[in-house]
């Protein structure tokens, strides 16, 4: 908030400099054309001198205005970064799109009925990223997806947290998995039924390694 107030003060100062430059330019032109001959000579031989106050004033004003904009927008970016960091570190469940919940629920029910241990690793997170991106038509970040996954897997908060930190540490692998899974997820959504999540976790549990 402090940076934003200072930035606003800079903007007001910039406006004041612009107004002052215009007033100074009017006074300067009056002085130059006080002697008509001198004014005409300056107009033809050195026009930049006639515009000196407004040039200096506007350059200075733009510098002050730009500094104000940077201070205001910089605080907004800092605030967004802090909020993203807070969401990523939180274990609280977030709101899950009903369409995403419905699509994933049948696979989760199958895993529960088979008493399979829930696995939440980079591949699972990449799959859920693809599901959310395609269904909601948004490109979600890890910090946006994490609260959703806490909502989906509300009984496994620490597993979700560990999986997301693994995805963050192996960011290139995570993004490669998302790209690889997008066509598969698109086909699953088109057919109205997903199977990859359940099959992947079952294979993981019974081979003790990710496939």
MODELLER restraints for C-alpha pairs under 7 A, 6 or more apart:
rsr = mdl.restraints
at = mdl.atoms
rsr.add(forms.Gaussian(group=physical.xy_distance, feature=features.Distance(at['CA:3:A'], at['CA:71:A']), mean=5.69, stdev=0.5))
rsr.add(forms.Gaussian(group=physical.xy_distance, feature=features.Distance(at['CA:3:A'], at['CA:72:A']), mean=6.40, stdev=0.5))
rsr.add(forms.Gaussian(group=physical.xy_distance, feature=features.Distance(at['CA:3:A'], at['CA:75:A']), mean=6.29, stdev=0.5))
rsr.add(forms.Gaussian(group=physical.xy_distance, feature=features.Distance(at['CA:4:A'], at['CA:71:A']), mean=6.17, stdev=0.5))
rsr.add(forms.Gaussian(group=physical.xy_distance, feature=features.Distance(at['CA:4:A'], at['CA:72:A']), mean=4.60, stdev=0.5))
rsr.add(forms.Gaussian(group=physical.xy_distance, feature=features.Distance(at['CA:4:A'], at['CA:75:A']), mean=6.50, stdev=0.5))
rsr.add(forms.Gaussian(group=physical.xy_distance, feature=features.Distance(at['CA:7:A'], at['CA:68:A']), mean=3.92, stdev=0.5))
rsr.add(forms.Gaussian(group=physical.xy_distance, feature=features.Distance(at['CA:7:A'], at['CA:69:A']), mean=6.39, stdev=0.5))
rsr.add(forms.Gaussian(group=physical.xy_distance, feature=features.Distance(at['CA:7:A'], at['CA:71:A']), mean=4.98, stdev=0.5))
rsr.add(forms.Gaussian(group=physical.xy_distance, feature=features.Distance(at['CA:7:A'], at['CA:72:A']), mean=5.31, stdev=0.5))
rsr.add(forms.Gaussian(group=physical.xy_distance, feature=features.Distance(at['CA:8:A'], at['CA:68:A']), mean=6.19, stdev=0.5))
rsr.add(forms.Gaussian(group=physical.xy_distance, feature=features.Distance(at['CA:10:A'], at['CA:64:A']), mean=5.91, stdev=0.5))
rsr.add(forms.Gaussian(group=physical.xy_distance, feature=features.Distance(at['CA:10:A'], at['CA:65:A']), mean=6.17, stdev=0.5))
rsr.add(forms.Gaussian(group=physical.xy_distance, feature=features.Distance(at['CA:10:A'], at['CA:67:A']), mean=6.92, stdev=0.5))
rsr.add(forms.Gaussian(group=physical.xy_distance, feature=features.Distance(at['CA:10:A'], at['CA:68:A']), mean=4.79, stdev=0.5))
rsr.add(forms.Gaussian(group=physical.xy_distance, feature=features.Distance(at['CA:11:A'], at['CA:64:A']), mean=6.89, stdev=0.5))
rsr.add(forms.Gaussian(group=physical.xy_distance, feature=features.Distance(at['CA:11:A'], at['CA:65:A']), mean=4.99, stdev=0.5))
rsr.add(forms.Gaussian(group=physical.xy_distance, feature=features.Distance(at['CA:11:A'], at['CA:68:A']), mean=5.33, stdev=0.5))
rsr.add(forms.Gaussian(group=physical.xy_distance, feature=features.Distance(at['CA:14:A'], at['CA:61:A']), mean=4.52, stdev=0.5))
rsr.add(forms.Gaussian(group=physical.xy_distance, feature=features.Distance(at['CA:14:A'], at['CA:62:A']), mean=6.69, stdev=0.5))
rsr.add(forms.Gaussian(group=physical.xy_distance, feature=features.Distance(at['CA:14:A'], at['CA:64:A']), mean=5.26, stdev=0.5))
rsr.add(forms.Gaussian(group=physical.xy_distance, feature=features.Distance(at['CA:14:A'], at['CA:65:A']), mean=4.98, stdev=0.5))
rsr.add(forms.Gaussian(group=physical.xy_distance, feature=features.Distance(at['CA:15:A'], at['CA:61:A']), mean=6.96, stdev=0.5))
rsr.add(forms.Gaussian(group=physical.xy_distance, feature=features.Distance(at['CA:17:A'], at['CA:57:A']), mean=6.16, stdev=0.5))
rsr.add(forms.Gaussian(group=physical.xy_distance, feature=features.Distance(at['CA:17:A'], at['CA:61:A']), mean=5.30, stdev=0.5))
rsr.add(forms.Gaussian(group=physical.xy_distance, feature=features.Distance(at['CA:18:A'], at['CA:57:A']), mean=6.22, stdev=0.5))
rsr.add(forms.Gaussian(group=physical.xy_distance, feature=features.Distance(at['CA:18:A'], at['CA:58:A']), mean=5.89, stdev=0.5))
rsr.add(forms.Gaussian(group=physical.xy_distance, feature=features.Distance(at['CA:18:A'], at['CA:61:A']), mean=5.82, stdev=0.5))
rsr.add(forms.Gaussian(group=physical.xy_distance, feature=features.Distance(at['CA:21:A'], at['CA:53:A']), mean=5.85, stdev=0.5))
rsr.add(forms.Gaussian(group=physical.xy_distance, feature=features.Distance(at['CA:21:A'], at['CA:54:A']), mean=4.95, stdev=0.5))
rsr.add(forms.Gaussian(group=physical.xy_distance, feature=features.Distance(at['CA:21:A'], at['CA:57:A']), mean=4.75, stdev=0.5))
rsr.add(forms.Gaussian(group=physical.xy_distance, feature=features.Distance(at['CA:21:A'], at['CA:58:A']), mean=6.83, stdev=0.5))
rsr.add(forms.Gaussian(group=physical.xy_distance, feature=features.Distance(at['CA:22:A'], at['CA:54:A']), mean=6.04, stdev=0.5))
rsr.add(forms.Gaussian(group=physical.xy_distance, feature=features.Distance(at['CA:24:A'], at['CA:53:A']), mean=6.06, stdev=0.5))
rsr.add(forms.Gaussian(group=physical.xy_distance, feature=features.Distance(at['CA:25:A'], at['CA:51:A']), mean=6.88, stdev=0.5))
rsr.add(forms.Gaussian(group=physical.xy_distance, feature=features.Distance(at['CA:25:A'], at['CA:53:A']), mean=5.26, stdev=0.5))
rsr.add(forms.Gaussian(group=physical.xy_distance, feature=features.Distance(at['CA:25:A'], at['CA:54:A']), mean=5.60, stdev=0.5))
rsr.add(forms.Gaussian(group=physical.xy_distance, feature=features.Distance(at['CA:29:A'], at['CA:50:A']), mean=6.52, stdev=0.5))
rsr.add(forms.Gaussian(group=physical.xy_distance, feature=features.Distance(at['CA:32:A'], at['CA:38:A']), mean=6.62, stdev=0.5))
rsr.add(forms.Gaussian(group=physical.xy_distance, feature=features.Distance(at['CA:32:A'], at['CA:39:A']), mean=5.06, stdev=0.5))
rsr.add(forms.Gaussian(group=physical.xy_distance, feature=features.Distance(at['CA:33:A'], at['CA:39:A']), mean=4.42, stdev=0.5))
rsr.add(forms.Gaussian(group=physical.xy_distance, feature=features.Distance(at['CA:42:A'], at['CA:50:A']), mean=6.85, stdev=0.5))
rsr.add(forms.Gaussian(group=physical.xy_distance, feature=features.Distance(at['CA:84:A'], at['CA:143:A']), mean=5.59, stdev=0.5))
rsr.add(forms.Gaussian(group=physical.xy_distance, feature=features.Distance(at['CA:87:A'], at['CA:143:A']), mean=5.88, stdev=0.5))
rsr.add(forms.Gaussian(group=physical.xy_distance, feature=features.Distance(at['CA:87:A'], at['CA:147:A']), mean=6.87, stdev=0.5))
rsr.add(forms.Gaussian(group=physical.xy_distance, feature=features.Distance(at['CA:88:A'], at['CA:143:A']), mean=4.70, stdev=0.5))
rsr.add(forms.Gaussian(group=physical.xy_distance, feature=features.Distance(at['CA:88:A'], at['CA:146:A']), mean=6.28, stdev=0.5))
rsr.add(forms.Gaussian(group=physical.xy_distance, feature=features.Distance(at['CA:91:A'], at['CA:150:A']), mean=6.75, stdev=0.5))
rsr.add(forms.Gaussian(group=physical.xy_distance, feature=features.Distance(at['CA:91:A'], at['CA:157:A']), mean=5.96, stdev=0.5))
rsr.add(forms.Gaussian(group=physical.xy_distance, feature=features.Distance(at['CA:92:A'], at['CA:147:A']), mean=6.55, stdev=0.5))
rsr.add(forms.Gaussian(group=physical.xy_distance, feature=features.Distance(at['CA:92:A'], at['CA:150:A']), mean=6.54, stdev=0.5))
rsr.add(forms.Gaussian(group=physical.xy_distance, feature=features.Distance(at['CA:93:A'], at['CA:147:A']), mean=5.09, stdev=0.5))
rsr.add(forms.Gaussian(group=physical.xy_distance, feature=features.Distance(at['CA:93:A'], at['CA:148:A']), mean=6.47, stdev=0.5))
rsr.add(forms.Gaussian(group=physical.xy_distance, feature=features.Distance(at['CA:93:A'], at['CA:150:A']), mean=4.36, stdev=0.5))
rsr.add(forms.Gaussian(group=physical.xy_distance, feature=features.Distance(at['CA:93:A'], at['CA:151:A']), mean=4.25, stdev=0.5))
rsr.add(forms.Gaussian(group=physical.xy_distance, feature=features.Distance(at['CA:93:A'], at['CA:154:A']), mean=6.48, stdev=0.5))
rsr.add(forms.Gaussian(group=physical.xy_distance, feature=features.Distance(at['CA:94:A'], at['CA:147:A']), mean=4.30, stdev=0.5))
rsr.add(forms.Gaussian(group=physical.xy_distance, feature=features.Distance(at['CA:94:A'], at['CA:148:A']), mean=4.97, stdev=0.5))
rsr.add(forms.Gaussian(group=physical.xy_distance, feature=features.Distance(at['CA:94:A'], at['CA:150:A']), mean=6.48, stdev=0.5))
rsr.add(forms.Gaussian(group=physical.xy_distance, feature=features.Distance(at['CA:94:A'], at['CA:151:A']), mean=5.31, stdev=0.5))
rsr.add(forms.Gaussian(group=physical.xy_distance, feature=features.Distance(at['CA:95:A'], at['CA:148:A']), mean=5.85, stdev=0.5))
rsr.add(forms.Gaussian(group=physical.xy_distance, feature=features.Distance(at['CA:95:A'], at['CA:151:A']), mean=6.47, stdev=0.5))
rsr.add(forms.Gaussian(group=physical.xy_distance, feature=features.Distance(at['CA:96:A'], at['CA:148:A']), mean=5.16, stdev=0.5))
rsr.add(forms.Gaussian(group=physical.xy_distance, feature=features.Distance(at['CA:96:A'], at['CA:151:A']), mean=6.31, stdev=0.5))
rsr.add(forms.Gaussian(group=physical.xy_distance, feature=features.Distance(at['CA:100:A'], at['CA:132:A']), mean=6.40, stdev=0.5))
rsr.add(forms.Gaussian(group=physical.xy_distance, feature=features.Distance(at['CA:100:A'], at['CA:135:A']), mean=6.85, stdev=0.5))
rsr.add(forms.Gaussian(group=physical.xy_distance, feature=features.Distance(at['CA:103:A'], at['CA:193:A']), mean=6.81, stdev=0.5))
rsr.add(forms.Gaussian(group=physical.xy_distance, feature=features.Distance(at['CA:103:A'], at['CA:194:A']), mean=6.74, stdev=0.5))
rsr.add(forms.Gaussian(group=physical.xy_distance, feature=features.Distance(at['CA:107:A'], at['CA:194:A']), mean=6.96, stdev=0.5))
rsr.add(forms.Gaussian(group=physical.xy_distance, feature=features.Distance(at['CA:107:A'], at['CA:195:A']), mean=6.49, stdev=0.5))
rsr.add(forms.Gaussian(group=physical.xy_distance, feature=features.Distance(at['CA:107:A'], at['CA:197:A']), mean=6.67, stdev=0.5))
rsr.add(forms.Gaussian(group=physical.xy_distance, feature=features.Distance(at['CA:107:A'], at['CA:198:A']), mean=5.29, stdev=0.5))
rsr.add(forms.Gaussian(group=physical.xy_distance, feature=features.Distance(at['CA:108:A'], at['CA:198:A']), mean=6.92, stdev=0.5))
rsr.add(forms.Gaussian(group=physical.xy_distance, feature=features.Distance(at['CA:111:A'], at['CA:198:A']), mean=6.25, stdev=0.5))
rsr.add(forms.Gaussian(group=physical.xy_distance, feature=features.Distance(at['CA:116:A'], at['CA:202:A']), mean=6.88, stdev=0.5))
rsr.add(forms.Gaussian(group=physical.xy_distance, feature=features.Distance(at['CA:119:A'], at['CA:201:A']), mean=5.99, stdev=0.5))
rsr.add(forms.Gaussian(group=physical.xy_distance, feature=features.Distance(at['CA:120:A'], at['CA:159:A']), mean=6.19, stdev=0.5))
rsr.add(forms.Gaussian(group=physical.xy_distance, feature=features.Distance(at['CA:120:A'], at['CA:160:A']), mean=5.98, stdev=0.5))
rsr.add(forms.Gaussian(group=physical.xy_distance, feature=features.Distance(at['CA:120:A'], at['CA:163:A']), mean=5.31, stdev=0.5))
rsr.add(forms.Gaussian(group=physical.xy_distance, feature=features.Distance(at['CA:121:A'], at['CA:163:A']), mean=4.49, stdev=0.5))
rsr.add(forms.Gaussian(group=physical.xy_distance, feature=features.Distance(at['CA:122:A'], at['CA:163:A']), mean=6.16, stdev=0.5))
rsr.add(forms.Gaussian(group=physical.xy_distance, feature=features.Distance(at['CA:122:A'], at['CA:166:A']), mean=6.40, stdev=0.5))
rsr.add(forms.Gaussian(group=physical.xy_distance, feature=features.Distance(at['CA:122:A'], at['CA:167:A']), mean=4.86, stdev=0.5))
rsr.add(forms.Gaussian(group=physical.xy_distance, feature=features.Distance(at['CA:122:A'], at['CA:174:A']), mean=5.81, stdev=0.5))
rsr.add(forms.Gaussian(group=physical.xy_distance, feature=features.Distance(at['CA:123:A'], at['CA:174:A']), mean=6.96, stdev=0.5))
rsr.add(forms.Gaussian(group=physical.xy_distance, feature=features.Distance(at['CA:123:A'], at['CA:177:A']), mean=6.33, stdev=0.5))
rsr.add(forms.Gaussian(group=physical.xy_distance, feature=features.Distance(at['CA:124:A'], at['CA:197:A']), mean=6.77, stdev=0.5))
rsr.add(forms.Gaussian(group=physical.xy_distance, feature=features.Distance(at['CA:126:A'], at['CA:174:A']), mean=6.01, stdev=0.5))
rsr.add(forms.Gaussian(group=physical.xy_distance, feature=features.Distance(at['CA:126:A'], at['CA:177:A']), mean=5.80, stdev=0.5))
rsr.add(forms.Gaussian(group=physical.xy_distance, feature=features.Distance(at['CA:126:A'], at['CA:178:A']), mean=4.74, stdev=0.5))
rsr.add(forms.Gaussian(group=physical.xy_distance, feature=features.Distance(at['CA:127:A'], at['CA:178:A']), mean=6.42, stdev=0.5))
rsr.add(forms.Gaussian(group=physical.xy_distance, feature=features.Distance(at['CA:127:A'], at['CA:181:A']), mean=6.30, stdev=0.5))
rsr.add(forms.Gaussian(group=physical.xy_distance, feature=features.Distance(at['CA:129:A'], at['CA:178:A']), mean=6.89, stdev=0.5))
rsr.add(forms.Gaussian(group=physical.xy_distance, feature=features.Distance(at['CA:130:A'], at['CA:178:A']), mean=6.02, stdev=0.5))
rsr.add(forms.Gaussian(group=physical.xy_distance, feature=features.Distance(at['CA:130:A'], at['CA:181:A']), mean=6.83, stdev=0.5))
rsr.add(forms.Gaussian(group=physical.xy_distance, feature=features.Distance(at['CA:130:A'], at['CA:182:A']), mean=5.51, stdev=0.5))
rsr.add(forms.Gaussian(group=physical.xy_distance, feature=features.Distance(at['CA:130:A'], at['CA:185:A']), mean=6.56, stdev=0.5))
rsr.add(forms.Gaussian(group=physical.xy_distance, feature=features.Distance(at['CA:131:A'], at['CA:185:A']), mean=6.28, stdev=0.5))
rsr.add(forms.Gaussian(group=physical.xy_distance, feature=features.Distance(at['CA:133:A'], at['CA:139:A']), mean=5.22, stdev=0.5))
rsr.add(forms.Gaussian(group=physical.xy_distance, feature=features.Distance(at['CA:133:A'], at['CA:140:A']), mean=6.42, stdev=0.5))
rsr.add(forms.Gaussian(group=physical.xy_distance, feature=features.Distance(at['CA:134:A'], at['CA:186:A']), mean=6.94, stdev=0.5))
rsr.add(forms.Gaussian(group=physical.xy_distance, feature=features.Distance(at['CA:149:A'], at['CA:160:A']), mean=6.90, stdev=0.5))
rsr.add(forms.Gaussian(group=physical.xy_distance, feature=features.Distance(at['CA:150:A'], at['CA:157:A']), mean=5.98, stdev=0.5))
rsr.add(forms.Gaussian(group=physical.xy_distance, feature=features.Distance(at['CA:150:A'], at['CA:160:A']), mean=6.58, stdev=0.5))
rsr.add(forms.Gaussian(group=physical.xy_distance, feature=features.Distance(at['CA:167:A'], at['CA:174:A']), mean=5.65, stdev=0.5))
rsr.add(forms.Gaussian(group=physical.xy_distance, feature=features.Distance(at['CA:188:A'], at['CA:194:A']), mean=5.08, stdev=0.5))
rsr.add(forms.Gaussian(group=physical.xy_distance, feature=features.Distance(at['CA:204:A'], at['CA:210:A']), mean=5.05, stdev=0.5))
rsr.add(forms.Gaussian(group=physical.xy_distance, feature=features.Distance(at['CA:204:A'], at['CA:211:A']), mean=6.72, stdev=0.5))
